[in-house]
Amino acid sequence: MTNLPAPLLRPDEVARFFSVHVNTIYEWVREGKVPGAKRIGGKIIRIPRSSVIDMQKNVEDEELSYF
């Protein structure tokens, strides 16, 4: 988790962490898949580091359920 630099992350930082395109992060935010995502000034999105950590745990749990 040391790859996450700040308490509030930009969508491009989250995209890099999950190895997805930044548009995927915007889509996840629209779909409500990113808990705690905040819009600042209408267009700017910040995502709490804790939300990304929780999302990563969910991904790991889903991967384990396939075995």
C-alpha positions in Angstrom: 0.0 0.0 0.0 3.0 2.3 0.1 2.3 3.1 -3.6 -0.6 5.4 -2.5 1.0 8.7 -1.8 -1.7 10.9 -0.1 -4.9 10.7 1.9 -6.9 11.9 -1.1 -6.0 10.6 -4.5 -6.6 11.8 -8.0 -8.4 9.4 -10.4 -5.2 9.0 -12.5 -3.3 7.8 -9.3 -6.1 5.3 -8.6 -6.1 4.1 -12.2 -2.3 3.5 -12.1 -2.7 1.6 -8.8 -5.3 -0.8 -10.3 -3.7 -0.8 -13.8 -6.8 0.5 -15.6 -7.5 3.5 -17.8 -8.4 6.6 -15.9 -11.8 6.6 -17.7 -12.5 3.3 -15.9 -12.1 5.1 -12.6 -14.6 7.9 -13.7 -17.0 5.1 -14.7 -16.6 3.4 -11.3 -17.3 6.7 -9.6 -20.5 7.3 -11.6 -21.6 3.7 -10.9 -21.0 4.2 -7.2 -18.3 1.5 -7.0 -15.8 3.9 -5.3 -17.0 4.6 -1.8 -16.2 8.0 -0.5 -15.3 9.6 -3.8 -15.7 13.4 -3.5 -16.4 16.0 -6.2 -14.7 19.2 -5.5 -15.9 22.2 -7.4 -18.1 20.1 -9.7 -15.5 18.5 -11.9 -12.5 17.6 -9.7 -12.7 14.2 -8.1 -10.7 13.0 -5.1 -10.8 9.5 -3.7 -9.9 8.7 -0.1 -6.9 6.4 0.2 -8.9 4.2 2.7 -11.5 3.6 -0.1 -8.8 2.4 -2.5 -7.4 0.0 0.2 -10.9 -1.3 0.8 -11.5 -1.8 -2.9 -8.2 -3.7 -3.2 -9.2 -6.0 -0.4 -12.5 -6.7 -2.2 -10.6 -7.5 -5.4 -8.4 -9.9 -3.5 -11.4 -11.6 -1.9 -13.1 -12.0 -5.3 -9.9 -13.5 -6.8 -9.7 -16.0 -4.0 -13.3 -17.1 -4.4 -12.5 -18.3 -8.0 -10.3 -21.1 -6.6 
